[in-house]
């Protein structure tokens, strides 16, 4: 049985301060935990309800959990509900250490830079989309929402465990590390050239900058962009949501050339 002290400690991980102190975060929901297990993520412990355990997906998860020798136990639904940050908890929670990512020695050939992304849902969707397209290197400004925020983690659906590089870097590092080796620093706005006219055949790689939902790409980062692109669409429409735009741009970029990190 989870003690009151343990419940309080787990609940505290919904706050950035305590995630950083403990260097741990929570995974909530069967599909997310299944994705983490499939990615061979390190998981310290799992708690689930009897109802979840008896379900089809619960039985499948238990098999994976026991194969990986991860400690688990049954907990009452009211306890899971107390710990959960979701309005629709699925009766299962896991505790995991924040992954240790590599520090890059040389700029990766394909990467994205998230510039002031503040909405947890957008951040999570962008991470999930990047992982889908095989992007292993994700960088962000310090103004972004914490990527281990509970809502980000749920939206990312296990993407955190698929990256090699995942860190906050300054815009100065973009200039010094990426542009000096001949990489394109790509930005996107309504006035750019069509993404469909972009050629990657003569470059050393690229980093795609995706700006904040409210303000777009910051002025300091905009000055570092070597190529501005746009997604052709119907005139007069508002710009696309950043996570939607990110998906379209990553599909186009990864289709243009096969470049490995």
Legacy VTK file of the C-alpha trace (Angstrom):
# vtk DataFile Version 3.0
C-alpha trace
ASCII
DATASET POLYDATA
POINTS 261 float
0.000 0.000 0.000
1.264 3.451 -0.891
1.876 5.539 2.236
0.635 9.111 2.594
4.236 10.333 2.387
4.835 8.374 -0.822
1.591 9.662 -2.367
2.606 13.239 -1.555
6.055 12.692 -3.067
4.592 11.278 -6.288
2.028 14.074 -6.572
4.800 16.655 -6.166
6.311 15.468 -9.463
3.604 17.382 -11.301
5.615 20.484 -10.358
8.777 21.382 -12.273
10.675 22.244 -9.078
10.261 18.769 -7.613
10.861 16.992 -10.922
14.238 18.697 -11.063
15.054 17.937 -7.424
14.096 14.264 -7.766
15.182 13.993 -11.426
12.065 11.880 -11.990
8.682 12.203 -13.681
5.392 10.324 -13.964
3.925 8.401 -16.878
0.135 8.096 -16.866
-1.975 5.799 -18.993
-1.674 2.342 -20.533
-0.684 3.419 -24.052
2.013 5.803 -22.842
3.503 3.205 -20.509
3.315 0.578 -23.260
5.254 2.936 -25.556
7.853 3.535 -22.851
8.297 -0.205 -22.344
8.639 -0.730 -26.094
11.356 1.942 -26.170
13.211 0.135 -23.346
12.806 3.160 -21.102
14.059 2.887 -17.564
11.060 2.617 -15.219
11.430 2.402 -11.456
7.977 1.267 -10.390
4.402 0.901 -11.636
1.054 1.045 -9.824
-2.240 -0.062 -11.350
-5.809 -0.757 -10.352
-7.291 -4.255 -10.251
-9.621 -3.201 -13.093
-6.668 -2.239 -15.261
-4.853 -5.463 -14.386
-7.840 -7.543 -15.490
-8.210 -5.732 -18.827
-6.747 -7.049 -22.068
-4.139 -4.300 -22.303
-3.376 -4.685 -18.581
-2.569 -8.369 -19.034
-0.328 -7.522 -21.977
1.446 -4.822 -19.975
2.020 -7.080 -16.971
3.761 -9.592 -19.202
6.147 -6.890 -20.444
6.602 -5.453 -16.955
7.519 -8.796 -15.437
9.823 -9.670 -18.335
11.737 -6.472 -17.596
11.696 -7.128 -13.800
10.041 -3.796 -13.054
8.474 -3.637 -9.560
4.698 -3.227 -9.670
1.744 -3.385 -7.332
-2.029 -2.999 -7.245
-3.357 0.272 -5.842
-6.943 1.404 -5.191
-8.438 3.609 -7.887
-8.880 6.476 -5.415
-5.127 6.471 -4.776
-4.292 6.459 -8.494
-6.811 9.277 -8.908
-5.108 11.248 -6.123
-1.731 10.978 -7.811
-2.921 11.465 -11.393
-2.856 14.850 -13.089
-5.339 13.718 -15.746
-9.111 14.143 -15.505
-9.505 10.750 -17.184
-6.903 8.571 -15.522
-6.625 5.029 -16.864
-5.830 3.350 -13.583
-2.088 3.034 -14.112
0.903 5.236 -13.249
4.651 4.683 -13.626
7.628 6.423 -12.066
10.634 6.993 -14.314
13.950 8.829 -14.045
14.364 11.721 -16.471
16.434 10.218 -19.305
20.089 11.145 -19.699
20.605 12.474 -23.205
23.857 12.763 -25.139
25.703 16.064 -25.454
26.381 16.636 -29.114
30.007 17.026 -30.221
29.098 17.858 -33.803
25.797 19.426 -34.872
23.381 16.656 -35.929
22.380 16.607 -39.595
18.630 16.804 -38.915
17.177 18.563 -35.873
14.524 20.976 -34.675
14.716 24.014 -32.409
11.606 24.939 -30.431
11.616 28.683 -29.844
9.344 29.677 -26.973
6.706 26.929 -27.367
4.514 27.522 -24.319
1.470 25.289 -24.802
2.002 21.782 -23.321
-0.236 20.151 -25.926
1.685 21.734 -28.798
5.027 20.826 -27.243
3.983 17.206 -26.767
2.556 16.921 -30.274
5.735 18.380 -31.786
7.878 15.888 -29.869
5.661 12.996 -30.955
5.777 14.207 -34.565
9.566 14.606 -34.496
9.948 11.052 -33.194
7.569 9.777 -35.902
9.765 11.277 -38.632
12.924 9.874 -37.079
14.308 13.161 -35.757
16.686 12.204 -32.954
17.820 15.709 -31.972
15.436 18.243 -30.429
16.662 21.530 -28.990
14.659 24.255 -27.298
14.916 27.748 -25.871
14.743 28.270 -22.112
11.404 30.060 -22.627
9.667 26.813 -23.646
7.295 24.958 -21.350
9.075 22.261 -19.331
9.180 19.202 -21.622
8.530 16.901 -18.647
5.322 18.727 -17.725
2.633 16.061 -17.244
0.507 17.320 -20.149
3.532 17.424 -22.447
4.450 13.856 -21.492
0.928 12.575 -22.180
0.748 14.383 -25.543
4.221 13.191 -26.584
3.157 9.557 -26.057
6.618 8.169 -25.317
8.600 10.381 -27.715
10.925 11.449 -24.875
12.511 7.993 -24.974
13.379 8.115 -28.686
15.714 11.133 -28.761
19.511 11.124 -28.650
19.866 14.865 -28.024
17.234 16.784 -26.082
18.336 19.977 -24.377
17.928 23.725 -24.005
20.489 25.683 -26.012
20.966 29.391 -26.680
20.333 30.994 -30.054
24.044 31.879 -30.084
24.820 28.159 -30.223
22.684 27.877 -33.359
24.866 30.517 -35.015
28.185 29.171 -33.784
27.600 25.444 -34.083
25.202 25.016 -36.994
25.759 27.834 -39.463
29.555 27.735 -39.294
29.551 24.162 -40.644
27.300 25.102 -43.547
23.953 23.900 -42.249
20.691 25.578 -43.152
18.845 27.229 -40.273
15.261 27.006 -41.514
12.416 29.161 -40.282
8.793 29.310 -41.337
6.399 32.206 -41.825
3.781 33.408 -44.303
6.328 35.339 -46.373
8.861 32.553 -46.950
9.560 30.588 -50.112
7.479 27.463 -50.689
8.830 24.459 -48.792
8.275 22.516 -52.035
10.900 24.616 -53.850
13.607 23.940 -51.251
16.637 21.909 -52.304
18.789 20.078 -49.764
21.162 18.457 -52.242
24.041 20.875 -51.669
23.933 21.418 -47.914
25.488 19.787 -44.872
22.237 19.361 -42.928
19.496 21.469 -41.382
17.866 22.633 -38.171
14.198 23.646 -38.336
13.118 26.497 -36.054
9.494 26.455 -34.870
8.348 29.624 -33.129
5.941 30.333 -30.296
2.188 30.109 -30.786
1.577 33.791 -29.946
4.647 35.587 -31.295
6.245 33.315 -33.850
10.022 33.152 -34.119
11.784 35.550 -31.744
13.785 38.438 -33.239
17.098 37.133 -31.888
16.555 33.741 -33.534
15.052 35.225 -36.707
18.347 37.041 -37.362
20.126 33.654 -37.478
17.812 32.011 -40.019
19.449 31.317 -43.374
16.307 30.233 -45.250
12.696 31.176 -44.583
10.067 28.803 -45.940
6.288 28.701 -45.996
3.569 26.081 -46.464
1.417 27.039 -49.479
-2.249 27.347 -48.590
-5.437 29.294 -49.203
-4.909 33.048 -49.145
-6.583 34.923 -46.310
-6.538 32.071 -43.839
-4.889 32.416 -40.436
-1.508 30.748 -40.054
-1.442 27.065 -39.100
-1.139 25.827 -35.540
2.588 25.322 -34.814
2.249 21.572 -34.221
0.355 21.113 -37.505
2.897 23.256 -39.368
5.742 21.329 -37.761
4.318 18.039 -38.992
3.911 19.270 -42.575
7.407 20.779 -42.652
9.065 17.690 -41.184
7.286 15.481 -43.704
8.550 17.693 -46.527
12.109 17.945 -45.189
12.536 14.251 -44.488
11.121 13.444 -47.922
13.508 15.808 -49.727
16.656 13.911 -48.810
17.800 11.081 -46.619
20.331 12.531 -44.223
21.362 10.557 -41.142
22.262 12.072 -37.771
LINES 1 262
261 0 1 2 3 4 5 6 7 8 9 10 11 12 13 14 15 16 17 18 19 20 21 22 23 24 25 26 27 28 29 30 31 32 33 34 35 36 37 38 39 40 41 42 43 44 45 46 47 48 49 50 51 52 53 54 55 56 57 58 59 60 61 62 63 64 65 66 67 68 69 70 71 72 73 74 75 76 77 78 79 80 81 82 83 84 85 86 87 88 89 90 91 92 93 94 95 96 97 98 99 100 101 102 103 104 105 106 107 108 109 110 111 112 113 114 115 116 117 118 119 120 121 122 123 124 125 126 127 128 129 130 131 132 133 134 135 136 137 138 139 140 141 142 143 144 145 146 147 148 149 150 151 152 153 154 155 156 157 158 159 160 161 162 163 164 165 166 167 168 169 170 171 172 173 174 175 176 177 178 179 180 181 182 183 184 185 186 187 188 189 190 191 192 193 194 195 196 197 198 199 200 201 202 203 204 205 206 207 208 209 210 211 212 213 214 215 216 217 218 219 220 221 222 223 224 225 226 227 228 229 230 231 232 233 234 235 236 237 238 239 240 241 242 243 244 245 246 247 248 249 250 251 252 253 254 255 256 257 258 259 260
